[in-house]
Amino acid sequence: MSAEEIANAFVQHYYRTLDTGVDALAGLFSPQSMMTFEGQQHQGTESILAKLKSVGQVSHDIKSTDVQPSINSSAIVIFVTGIIKIGTYNPN
């Protein structure tokens, strides 16, 4: 599979799972994983999942996915743009 195919498959899986069952994302994070959300850092699986759950029900409409090589030959960098709907609020 190409880097683009891997990235697209990952993005579809990640956002579909995020929209339907955050707990199922646990296997994608490690104790070293870091997520910054509105200026606050959350490290590790439990902290990241707790933050994602605290946001409430979300849905994503992916508009574009761009893939870049990483300095680590076994990694890629994925940039995703789109629309996030949180609960009944839609920032459009």
Residue frames as a rotation matrix with the C-alpha (Angstrom) as fourth column:
MET 1
0.576 0.818 0.000 0.00
0.818 -0.576 0.000 0.00
0.000 0.000 -1.000 0.00
SER 2
-0.175 -0.592 0.787 1.14
0.508 -0.739 -0.443 3.54
0.843 0.322 0.430 -0.70
ALA 3
-0.905 -0.190 -0.380 1.49
0.424 -0.461 -0.780 6.19
-0.027 -0.867 0.497 2.02
GLU 4
-0.739 0.673 0.036 -1.65
-0.639 -0.716 0.281 7.86
0.215 0.185 0.959 0.68
GLU 5
-0.039 0.733 -0.679 -3.67
-0.198 0.661 0.724 4.64
0.979 0.162 0.120 0.84
ILE 6
-0.404 -0.184 -0.896 -2.50
0.771 0.458 -0.442 3.98
0.492 -0.870 -0.043 4.40
ALA 7
-0.994 0.002 -0.108 -3.27
0.055 -0.853 -0.520 7.56
-0.093 -0.523 0.848 5.44
ASN 8
-0.486 0.871 -0.077 -6.74
-0.695 -0.331 0.639 7.50
0.531 0.364 0.765 3.90
ALA 9
0.014 0.464 -0.886 -7.59
0.234 0.860 0.454 4.17
0.972 -0.214 -0.096 5.55
PHE 10
-0.641 -0.327 -0.695 -6.32
0.736 -0.004 -0.677 5.44
0.219 -0.945 0.243 8.91
VAL 11
-0.958 0.277 0.074 -8.21
-0.286 -0.944 -0.163 8.73
0.025 -0.177 0.984 8.67
GLN 12
-0.201 0.933 -0.297 -11.48
-0.513 0.158 0.844 7.00
0.834 0.322 0.447 7.75
HIS 13
-0.028 0.133 -0.991 -11.07
0.588 0.803 0.092 4.52
0.808 -0.580 -0.101 10.63
TYR 14
-0.817 -0.401 -0.414 -10.04
0.563 -0.400 -0.724 7.16
0.125 -0.824 0.553 13.18
TYR 15
-0.875 0.475 0.096 -12.82
-0.481 -0.875 -0.050 9.67
0.060 -0.090 0.994 12.51
ARG 16
-0.075 0.861 -0.504 -15.54
-0.335 0.454 0.826 7.03
0.939 0.230 0.255 12.04
THR 17
-0.123 -0.048 -0.991 -14.53
0.740 0.661 -0.124 5.52
0.661 -0.749 -0.046 15.39
LEU 18
-0.959 -0.240 -0.152 -14.25
0.282 -0.741 -0.609 8.93
0.034 -0.627 0.778 17.05
ASP 19
-0.630 0.771 0.090 -17.79
-0.659 -0.592 0.464 9.72
0.411 0.233 0.881 15.91
THR 20
0.237 0.821 -0.520 -19.29
-0.453 0.567 0.688 6.41
0.859 0.073 0.506 17.06
GLY 21
0.951 0.104 -0.292 -17.27
0.179 0.586 0.790 5.05
0.254 -0.804 0.538 20.02
VAL 22
0.555 -0.769 0.318 -14.26
-0.715 -0.636 -0.291 6.88
0.425 -0.066 -0.903 21.43
ASP 23
0.480 -0.377 0.793 -13.21
-0.618 0.496 0.610 3.95
-0.622 -0.783 0.005 23.66
ALA 24
0.849 -0.111 0.517 -12.41
0.370 0.824 -0.430 1.88
-0.378 0.556 0.740 20.57
LEU 25
0.767 -0.609 0.201 -9.55
-0.201 -0.525 -0.827 4.31
0.609 0.594 -0.525 19.80
ALA 26
0.824 -0.420 0.380 -7.58
-0.430 -0.025 0.903 3.20
-0.370 -0.907 -0.201 22.89
GLY 27
0.590 -0.594 0.547 -5.33
0.560 0.789 0.253 0.88
-0.581 0.157 0.798 20.88
LEU 28
0.614 -0.338 0.714 -4.10
0.591 -0.403 -0.699 3.79
0.523 0.851 -0.048 18.77
PHE 29
0.602 -0.362 0.711 -2.52
-0.532 -0.847 0.019 5.61
0.595 -0.390 -0.703 21.73
SER 30
0.123 -0.639 -0.760 0.42
0.627 0.644 -0.440 4.82
0.770 -0.422 0.479 24.01
PRO 31
0.485 0.006 -0.874 1.61
0.825 -0.334 0.456 6.27
-0.289 -0.943 -0.167 27.32
GLN 32
-0.540 -0.781 -0.313 3.79
0.576 -0.615 0.539 8.65
-0.614 0.111 0.782 25.26
SER 33
-0.244 0.518 0.820 0.96
0.878 -0.241 0.414 9.84
0.412 0.820 -0.396 23.01
MET 34
-0.685 -0.002 -0.728 0.23
0.404 -0.833 -0.378 13.56
-0.605 -0.553 0.572 23.27
MET 35
-0.081 0.699 0.710 -2.83
0.905 -0.248 0.347 15.53
0.419 0.670 -0.613 22.21
THR 36
-0.902 -0.113 -0.417 -3.15
0.283 -0.884 -0.372 19.29
-0.327 -0.453 0.829 22.50
PHE 37
-0.160 0.935 0.317 -6.73
0.888 -0.004 0.459 20.52
0.430 0.356 -0.830 22.63
GLU 38
0.695 0.453 0.558 -7.45
0.288 -0.887 0.361 24.24
0.659 -0.090 -0.747 22.94
GLY 39
0.236 -0.748 0.620 -4.00
-0.576 -0.622 -0.531 24.85
0.783 -0.232 -0.578 24.41
GLN 40
0.350 -0.079 0.933 -4.15
-0.871 0.338 0.356 22.05
-0.344 -0.938 0.049 26.99
GLN 41
-0.367 -0.583 -0.725 -1.90
-0.761 0.636 -0.127 19.01
0.535 0.505 -0.677 26.65
HIS 42
0.609 0.538 0.583 -3.20
-0.736 0.656 0.163 15.53
-0.295 -0.529 0.796 27.39
GLN 43
-0.322 -0.818 -0.477 -0.67
-0.888 0.436 -0.147 12.70
0.328 0.376 -0.866 27.57
GLY 44
-0.940 -0.109 0.325 -1.36
-0.215 0.926 -0.311 8.98
-0.267 -0.362 -0.893 27.55
THR 45
-0.764 0.639 -0.088 -4.31
0.323 0.497 0.805 6.88
0.558 0.587 -0.586 26.50
GLU 46
-0.216 0.743 -0.634 -6.52
0.976 0.147 -0.160 7.52
-0.026 -0.653 -0.757 29.53
SER 47
-0.392 0.011 -0.920 -6.03
0.297 -0.945 -0.138 11.30
-0.871 -0.327 0.367 29.52
ILE 48
-0.953 0.009 -0.304 -6.63
-0.285 -0.379 0.880 11.59
-0.108 0.925 0.364 25.76
LEU 49
-0.626 0.765 -0.151 -9.76
0.515 0.551 0.656 9.43
0.586 0.333 -0.739 25.81
ALA 50
-0.209 0.544 -0.813 -11.13
0.891 -0.237 -0.388 11.33
-0.403 -0.805 -0.435 28.81
LYS 51
-0.618 -0.059 -0.784 -10.71
-0.090 -0.985 0.146 14.63
-0.781 0.161 0.603 26.97
LEU 52
-0.946 0.269 -0.180 -12.28
-0.163 0.084 0.983 13.29
0.280 0.959 -0.036 23.78
LYS 53
-0.420 0.826 -0.377 -15.28
0.825 0.521 0.221 11.99
0.379 -0.218 -0.900 25.76
SER 54
-0.376 0.250 -0.892 -15.67
0.657 -0.607 -0.447 15.30
-0.653 -0.754 0.064 27.61
VAL 55
-0.959 0.003 -0.285 -16.33
-0.194 -0.740 0.644 17.12
-0.209 0.672 0.710 24.34
GLY 56
-0.049 0.984 0.169 -19.57
-0.406 0.135 -0.904 15.19
-0.912 -0.112 0.394 23.86
GLN 57
0.340 0.283 0.897 -21.08
0.597 0.671 -0.439 13.76
-0.726 0.685 0.059 20.69
VAL 58
-0.154 -0.449 -0.880 -19.23
-0.504 -0.731 0.461 14.86
-0.850 0.514 -0.113 17.57
SER 59
0.626 0.179 0.759 -19.41
0.533 0.611 -0.585 14.20
-0.569 0.771 0.287 13.85
HIS 60
-0.232 -0.834 -0.500 -16.79
-0.110 -0.489 0.866 14.93
-0.967 0.255 0.021 11.24
ASP 61
0.903 0.359 0.236 -17.02
0.221 0.083 -0.972 15.78
-0.368 0.930 -0.004 7.57
ILE 62
-0.018 -0.999 0.028 -13.55
0.404 0.018 0.914 15.28
-0.914 0.028 0.404 6.10
LYS 63
0.834 0.288 -0.471 -12.76
-0.227 -0.599 -0.768 17.66
-0.503 0.747 -0.434 3.26
SER 64
0.621 -0.674 -0.400 -9.11
-0.472 0.085 -0.877 16.82
0.625 0.734 -0.266 2.50
THR 65
0.844 -0.488 0.221 -6.27
0.091 0.537 0.839 14.58
-0.528 -0.688 0.498 3.60
ASP 66
0.665 -0.722 -0.193 -2.65
-0.534 -0.280 -0.798 15.39
0.522 0.633 -0.572 2.80
VAL 67
0.921 -0.389 -0.018 0.26
0.332 0.761 0.558 13.07
-0.203 -0.520 0.830 3.50
GLN 68
0.594 -0.804 0.040 3.89
-0.710 -0.546 -0.445 14.02
0.379 0.235 -0.895 4.09
PRO 69
0.304 -0.581 -0.755 6.94
0.358 0.804 -0.474 11.85
0.883 -0.127 0.453 4.73
SER 70
0.989 -0.025 0.143 8.40
-0.143 -0.313 0.939 11.88
0.022 -0.950 -0.313 8.23
ILE 71
0.143 -0.989 0.045 12.00
-0.947 -0.150 -0.284 11.97
0.287 -0.002 -0.958 9.40
ASN 72
-0.333 -0.120 0.935 11.20
-0.504 0.861 -0.070 8.48
-0.797 -0.495 -0.347 10.74
SER 73
-0.786 -0.068 -0.615 11.14
-0.611 0.244 0.753 6.17
0.099 0.967 -0.233 7.73
SER 74
-0.809 0.531 -0.252 8.39
0.518 0.847 0.122 4.04
0.278 -0.032 -0.960 9.30
ALA 75
-0.229 0.738 -0.635 6.05
0.634 -0.382 -0.673 6.99
-0.739 -0.557 -0.380 9.89
ILE 76
-0.463 0.175 0.869 4.03
0.702 -0.526 0.480 9.50
0.541 0.832 0.121 7.90
VAL 77
-0.829 0.264 -0.493 2.50
0.155 -0.739 -0.656 12.87
-0.537 -0.620 0.571 8.82
ILE 78
-0.430 0.782 0.450 -1.19
0.855 0.193 0.481 13.29
0.290 0.592 -0.752 8.00
PHE 79
-0.940 0.214 -0.267 -2.97
-0.116 -0.934 -0.338 16.65
-0.322 -0.287 0.902 7.73
VAL 80
-0.480 0.854 0.200 -6.77
0.868 0.430 0.249 16.54
0.127 0.294 -0.947 7.77
THR 81
-0.951 0.302 -0.066 -9.17
-0.288 -0.943 -0.168 19.41
-0.113 -0.141 0.984 7.12
GLY 82
-0.562 0.821 -0.104 -12.92
0.519 0.448 0.728 19.40
0.644 0.355 -0.677 7.42
ILE 83
-0.191 0.639 0.745 -15.92
-0.609 -0.672 0.420 20.31
0.770 -0.373 0.518 9.51
ILE 84
-0.872 -0.023 -0.488 -16.57
0.361 0.644 -0.674 19.23
0.330 -0.764 -0.554 13.09
LYS 85
-0.003 0.907 0.422 -20.10
-0.381 -0.391 0.838 19.27
0.925 -0.158 0.346 14.45
ILE 86
-0.938 -0.288 -0.191 -20.28
0.090 0.331 -0.939 19.14
0.334 -0.899 -0.285 18.26
GLY 87
-0.590 0.796 -0.135 -23.68
0.384 0.130 -0.914 18.17
-0.710 -0.591 -0.382 19.62
THR 88
0.396 0.806 0.439 -26.24
0.845 -0.133 -0.518 20.39
-0.359 0.576 -0.734 17.93
TYR 89
0.530 -0.297 -0.794 -23.72
-0.188 -0.954 0.232 23.22
-0.827 0.027 -0.562 17.38
ASN 90
0.405 -0.432 0.806 -22.33
0.892 0.380 -0.244 23.61
-0.201 0.818 0.539 13.88
PRO 91
0.030 -0.484 -0.875 -19.73
0.363 -0.810 0.461 26.38
-0.931 -0.331 0.151 13.50
ASN 92
-0.444 -0.173 0.879 -20.39
0.895 -0.036 0.445 26.88
-0.045 0.984 0.170 9.76
